[in-house]
Amino acid sequence: MGILGWIVIGALAGWIASMLTGNNEKMGAGANIAVGIIGGFIGGIAMNLLGGSGITGFNLWSLLVAVIGAVILLWIVNAIKRRT
């Protein structure tokens, strides 16, 4: 998957994850893309640890994995923000 695919999947995953965690009003398009791309890496690692496959290309499974990773990332960021 090329860089454009990562940006599109990242944007969608970050946006969906920000809506699920209640951060949608606080985040812009750039933050959604960054969270989605980093979430793709986190989701891929988590799925590999569970015995599944991570990001497999430009498809629905990859979007789901990236959303799961982005939600995990946003939960961690929100927990750290609440502590300080």
Secondary structure as UniProt FT lines:
FT   HELIX           3..21
FT   TURN            24..26
FT   HELIX           29..49
FT   TURN            50..51
FT   HELIX           60..83
//
